[in-house]
């Protein structure tokens, strides 16, 4: 067991003893702060999924735009071949 007399002793003990550090952390921090790492990891996963969905939607929109532009080109070509009355 470590004897703690000064703040430096306390800091040293925290650095050297992870279980002491965890106990102090749980006593000092609120549940909300203790849960932040898990919540941040969940948020990062959701952002990754959202980014993948946006990339997929962007590809689909690009495909739709290309197809629409081809159809308009065909329509314009056909309209250009029509003779006025």
WOSUL-V789010 format. One record per backbone hydrogen bond with DSSP energy under -0.5 kcal/mol. CO is the residue of the C=O (numbers start at 1). NH is the residue of the N-H. E is the energy in kcal/mol with one decimal. If there is no record, write none. Layout:
co: <CO/CO>
nh: <NH/NH>
e: <E/E>
This chain:
co: <2/3/6/7/8/9/10/11/12/13/16/17/17/18/19/20/21/22/23/24/25/30/31/32/33/35/36/37/38/39/40/41/42/43/44/45/46/47/48/49/50/51/52/53/54/55/56/57/58/59/60/61/62/63/64/65/66/67/68/69/70/71/72/73/74/75/76/77/78/79>
nh: <4/5/10/11/12/13/14/15/16/17/18/20/21/22/23/24/25/26/27/28/29/34/35/36/36/39/40/41/42/43/44/45/46/47/48/49/50/51/52/53/54/55/56/57/58/59/60/61/62/63/64/65/66/67/68/69/70/71/72/73/74/75/76/77/78/79/80/81/82/82>
e: <-0.5/-0.6/-2.0/-2.9/-2.5/-2.5/-2.4/-2.2/-2.3/-2.0/-0.6/-0.5/-2.2/-2.6/-2.0/-2.7/-2.5/-2.3/-1.6/-2.2/-2.8/-2.2/-1.9/-0.5/-0.7/-2.3/-3.1/-2.1/-2.3/-2.5/-2.6/-2.0/-2.2/-2.7/-2.2/-2.4/-2.6/-2.7/-2.1/-2.3/-2.7/-2.4/-2.3/-2.6/-2.6/-2.2/-2.4/-2.6/-2.6/-2.4/-2.5/-2.6/-2.4/-2.5/-2.7/-2.6/-2.2/-2.3/-2.5/-2.1/-2.4/-2.6/-2.7/-2.5/-2.5/-2.7/-2.1/-1.1/-0.7/-0.7>
